[in-house]
Amino acid sequence: MKKLILFNCMLIIATTINAQEGNFPKLTGPYIGQKPPLNAPELFFPGVVSNERNHSSVAISPDGNEFYWSGEDRKIWFTKVDNGYWTKPELISFCKYDSNQYDNPCLTTDGKKMFVTSFRIGAVSQDKETIWYSEKTSSGWSDLKPISSNVNETPLHWSISISDSGTLYFQFQDITGKSQGGIGDIYYSKLVNGEYTKPVSMEPVINTSGTETCPHIAPDESYIIFTRILTGPEDSGIFISYKNKSGNWLPATMLEGGSIEKGGLSPRISPDGKYLFYVTGGMWWMPIENKIIELRPKE
C-alpha cells in the first residue's frame, strides 16, 4: 500500500510538472515577450518574474537574450531565448542542489561573469552574506567562488553593480554607528591584478546622513543610480548623480520617487538604456532613457 501511495504521489508530481511546462506560453521578442510600459511603471511579467517577495531586480545579458532574477525561494532563476522562443524559467545550475539562499544576480557588461550574494559556506564568514561569482563556460555557469576578503569582510553588500573596468559598487551597512555617513552608504572596490581592493566610501554628495543603497553604475561610470532614504516623500526615492569632466560626482537629483514606495529598491537600467527596473511589492519597469538624457547637466 505504501509503495502504491508513493507511486501515485510521484505520478501527480510528474503530471503537475508536465502541465506547468505545457502551460508556459510560447513567448518571442525582447524582454521575455512582455509589452513595454509607455509612461507609468508597470509590473514586469507578474506571477513569473514579478512577485511580492522580489528582493532584487533582473540581471539582463548584453544582447537581451537572457534574464536572471531571485525568485520567492531566494534562488536564482533564468530564462533565455532558444530557437526563437523564451524557455520555461528554471534554476541556475550553481544553486539547484543545495539549501542555501542566493540573491542579487549581477552580470558583467560582457555577460561572461555573474556576481551573487549568499550565506553559502566558504567565504570569510558563515553568519553574513558574502559576494560570490560564477564564470560562463561553453557548458553553462561554473560553480561559485567567493571574491576577495577585502570586500567580503565588510557588512552587507545589497545590491551589486559593476562597471566596464571591473569596479564593484555596493552598499556598506554600518552596524556600529561609528561611520561619518549614514547607516547605509555606497562603497566601491577596484579590480587590481585580479583582486578587489579595500572598499572606499563615495563622496558626501552621494552618501548623506540618511541611507544610500542599491547602486547601479553606468558601464562607463558616467552616472550612478541608487536608492536614498531620508526624512520623507520629498527626499526619498531613486536618485541619479552624474560625473563631471573633472571626474567628480555632482549632487544627486531625484530620478523617480516621492516616497520609497514610489521610488523602490534595487534600481537597474537595462543594457540598452531604455528601461528602469526596481522592486517594491513586486518588480516594476518603466521607460527612462529620455529622463536620463534630460537630467544630465549641460557643461
SULDA-V63721 format. One record per residue. N is the residue number from 0. RES is the residue in one small letter. OMEGA is omega in radians with two decimals (NA if undefined). Layout:
n:N res:RES omega:OMEGA
n:N res:RES omega:OMEGA
This chain:
n:0 res:m omega:3.13
n:1 res:k omega:3.13
n:2 res:k omega:3.13
n:3 res:l omega:3.11
n:4 res:i omega:3.13
n:5 res:l omega:3.13
n:6 res:f omega:-3.13
n:7 res:n omega:3.13
n:8 res:c omega:3.14
n:9 res:m omega:3.12
n:10 res:l omega:3.12
n:11 res:i omega:3.14
n:12 res:i omega:-3.13
n:13 res:a omega:3.13
n:14 res:t omega:3.12
n:15 res:t omega:3.13
n:16 res:i omega:3.14
n:17 res:n omega:3.14
n:18 res:a omega:3.12
n:19 res:q omega:3.13
n:20 res:e omega:-3.14
n:21 res:g omega:-3.10
n:22 res:n omega:-3.13
n:23 res:f omega:-3.02
n:24 res:p omega:3.04
n:25 res:k omega:-3.05
n:26 res:l omega:3.10
n:27 res:t omega:3.08
n:28 res:g omega:-3.11
n:29 res:p omega:3.03
n:30 res:y omega:3.12
n:31 res:i omega:3.09
n:32 res:g omega:-3.11
n:33 res:q omega:3.12
n:34 res:k omega:-3.09
n:35 res:p omega:3.06
n:36 res:p omega:-3.09
n:37 res:l omega:-3.08
n:38 res:n omega:-3.08
n:39 res:a omega:3.08
n:40 res:p omega:3.08
n:41 res:e omega:3.08
n:42 res:l omega:-3.12
n:43 res:f omega:3.11
n:44 res:f omega:-3.12
n:45 res:p omega:3.10
n:46 res:g omega:3.10
n:47 res:v omega:3.07
n:48 res:v omega:3.14
n:49 res:s omega:3.00
n:50 res:n omega:-3.04
n:51 res:e omega:-3.09
n:52 res:r omega:3.04
n:53 res:n omega:-3.11
n:54 res:h omega:3.10
n:55 res:s omega:-3.12
n:56 res:s omega:-3.13
n:57 res:v omega:2.93
n:58 res:a omega:-3.03
n:59 res:i omega:3.12
n:60 res:s omega:-3.10
n:61 res:p omega:3.14
n:62 res:d omega:3.10
n:63 res:g omega:-3.06
n:64 res:n omega:3.09
n:65 res:e omega:3.09
n:66 res:f omega:3.13
n:67 res:y omega:3.13
n:68 res:w omega:3.08
n:69 res:s omega:-3.11
n:70 res:g omega:-3.08
n:71 res:e omega:3.10
n:72 res:d omega:-3.13
n:73 res:r omega:2.97
n:74 res:k omega:-3.12
n:75 res:i omega:3.13
n:76 res:w omega:3.10
n:77 res:f omega:2.97
n:78 res:t omega:-3.12
n:79 res:k omega:3.10
n:80 res:v omega:3.11
n:81 res:d omega:-3.10
n:82 res:n omega:3.06
n:83 res:g omega:-3.11
n:84 res:y omega:3.06
n:85 res:w omega:-3.10
n:86 res:t omega:3.05
n:87 res:k omega:-3.12
n:88 res:p omega:3.10
n:89 res:e omega:3.14
n:90 res:l omega:3.05
n:91 res:i omega:-2.94
n:92 res:s omega:-3.00
n:93 res:f omega:3.09
n:94 res:c omega:-3.04
n:95 res:k omega:-2.95
n:96 res:y omega:3.06
n:97 res:d omega:-3.04
n:98 res:s omega:-3.13
n:99 res:n omega:3.06
n:100 res:q omega:-3.13
n:101 res:y omega:-3.03
n:102 res:d omega:2.99
n:103 res:n omega:3.10
n:104 res:p omega:-3.14
n:105 res:c omega:-3.13
n:106 res:l omega:2.96
n:107 res:t omega:-3.03
n:108 res:t omega:3.04
n:109 res:d omega:3.08
n:110 res:g omega:-3.05
n:111 res:k omega:-3.13
n:112 res:k omega:3.11
n:113 res:m omega:3.04
n:114 res:f omega:3.06
n:115 res:v omega:2.97
n:116 res:t omega:-3.12
n:117 res:s omega:2.99
n:118 res:f omega:-3.11
n:119 res:r omega:3.14
n:120 res:i omega:3.07
n:121 res:g omega:3.08
n:122 res:a omega:-3.04
n:123 res:v omega:-3.08
n:124 res:s omega:3.11
n:125 res:q omega:-3.06
n:126 res:d omega:3.09
n:127 res:k omega:3.10
n:128 res:e omega:3.12
n:129 res:t omega:-3.08
n:130 res:i omega:3.13
n:131 res:w omega:3.09
n:132 res:y omega:3.09
n:133 res:s omega:-3.14
n:134 res:e omega:-3.12
n:135 res:k omega:3.14
n:136 res:t omega:3.13
n:137 res:s omega:-3.12
n:138 res:s omega:3.14
n:139 res:g omega:-3.12
n:140 res:w omega:3.13
n:141 res:s omega:3.04
n:142 res:d omega:-3.05
n:143 res:l omega:3.00
n:144 res:k omega:3.10
n:145 res:p omega:3.08
n:146 res:i omega:-3.05
n:147 res:s omega:3.09
n:148 res:s omega:3.07
n:149 res:n omega:3.11
n:150 res:v omega:-3.03
n:151 res:n omega:3.09
n:152 res:e omega:-3.13
n:153 res:t omega:-3.11
n:154 res:p omega:3.05
n:155 res:l omega:-3.12
n:156 res:h omega:-3.05
n:157 res:w omega:-0.37
n:158 res:s omega:-2.91
n:159 res:i omega:3.00
n:160 res:s omega:-3.05
n:161 res:i omega:-3.11
n:162 res:s omega:3.10
n:163 res:d omega:-3.10
n:164 res:s omega:-3.14
n:165 res:g omega:3.12
n:166 res:t omega:-3.05
n:167 res:l omega:3.10
n:168 res:y omega:-3.11
n:169 res:f omega:3.08
n:170 res:q omega:2.98
n:171 res:f omega:-3.11
n:172 res:q omega:3.13
n:173 res:d omega:-3.13
n:174 res:i omega:-3.13
n:175 res:t omega:-3.10
n:176 res:g omega:-3.06
n:177 res:k omega:-3.11
n:178 res:s omega:3.14
n:179 res:q omega:3.14
n:180 res:g omega:-3.13
n:181 res:g omega:3.12
n:182 res:i omega:3.08
n:183 res:g omega:3.12
n:184 res:d omega:3.12
n:185 res:i omega:3.12
n:186 res:y omega:3.04
n:187 res:y omega:3.13
n:188 res:s omega:-3.12
n:189 res:k omega:3.10
n:190 res:l omega:-3.11
n:191 res:v omega:-3.14
n:192 res:n omega:3.08
n:193 res:g omega:-3.13
n:194 res:e omega:3.09
n:195 res:y omega:-3.08
n:196 res:t omega:3.12
n:197 res:k omega:-3.08
n:198 res:p omega:-3.13
n:199 res:v omega:3.12
n:200 res:s omega:3.05
n:201 res:m omega:-3.04
n:202 res:e omega:3.13
n:203 res:p omega:3.08
n:204 res:v omega:3.07
n:205 res:i omega:-3.09
n:206 res:n omega:-3.12
n:207 res:t omega:3.09
n:208 res:s omega:3.10
n:209 res:g omega:3.14
n:210 res:t omega:2.99
n:211 res:e omega:-3.02
n:212 res:t omega:3.01
n:213 res:c omega:-3.14
n:214 res:p omega:2.95
n:215 res:h omega:-3.11
n:216 res:i omega:3.03
n:217 res:a omega:-3.11
n:218 res:p omega:-3.14
n:219 res:d omega:3.13
n:220 res:e omega:3.11
n:221 res:s omega:3.03
n:222 res:y omega:3.08
n:223 res:i omega:3.10
n:224 res:i omega:-3.11
n:225 res:f omega:3.06
n:226 res:t omega:3.08
n:227 res:r omega:3.11
n:228 res:i omega:3.14
n:229 res:l omega:-2.97
n:230 res:t omega:-3.08
n:231 res:g omega:-3.06
n:232 res:p omega:-3.06
n:233 res:e omega:-3.10
n:234 res:d omega:3.10
n:235 res:s omega:-3.13
n:236 res:g omega:3.12
n:237 res:i omega:-3.08
n:238 res:f omega:3.09
n:239 res:i omega:3.06
n:240 res:s omega:3.13
n:241 res:y omega:3.08
n:242 res:k omega:-3.13
n:243 res:n omega:-3.07
n:244 res:k omega:3.12
n:245 res:s omega:3.13
n:246 res:g omega:3.14
n:247 res:n omega:3.12
n:248 res:w omega:-3.14
n:249 res:l omega:3.09
n:250 res:p omega:-3.06
n:251 res:a omega:3.11
n:252 res:t omega:3.12
n:253 res:m omega:3.13
n:254 res:l omega:3.14
n:255 res:e omega:-3.12
n:256 res:g omega:-2.95
n:257 res:g omega:-3.10
n:258 res:s omega:-3.13
n:259 res:i omega:3.12
n:260 res:e omega:3.11
n:261 res:k omega:-3.10
n:262 res:g omega:3.09
n:263 res:g omega:-3.10
n:264 res:l omega:3.11
n:265 res:s omega:3.11
n:266 res:p omega:3.09
n:267 res:r omega:3.10
n:268 res:i omega:3.11
n:269 res:s omega:-3.11
n:270 res:p omega:3.12
n:271 res:d omega:3.09
n:272 res:g omega:-3.00
n:273 res:k omega:-2.97
n:274 res:y omega:3.02
n:275 res:l omega:3.03
n:276 res:f omega:3.02
n:277 res:y omega:-3.10
n:278 res:v omega:2.97
n:279 res:t omega:-3.06
n:280 res:g omega:-3.07
n:281 res:g omega:3.12
n:282 res:m omega:-3.06
n:283 res:w omega:2.99
n:284 res:w omega:-3.08
n:285 res:m omega:3.09
n:286 res:p omega:-3.05
n:287 res:i omega:-3.01
n:288 res:e omega:-3.10
n:289 res:n omega:-3.10
n:290 res:k omega:3.11
n:291 res:i omega:3.10
n:292 res:i omega:-3.09
n:293 res:e omega:-3.09
n:294 res:l omega:-3.12
n:295 res:r omega:-3.12
n:296 res:p omega:3.09
n:297 res:k omega:-3.11
n:298 res:e omega:NA
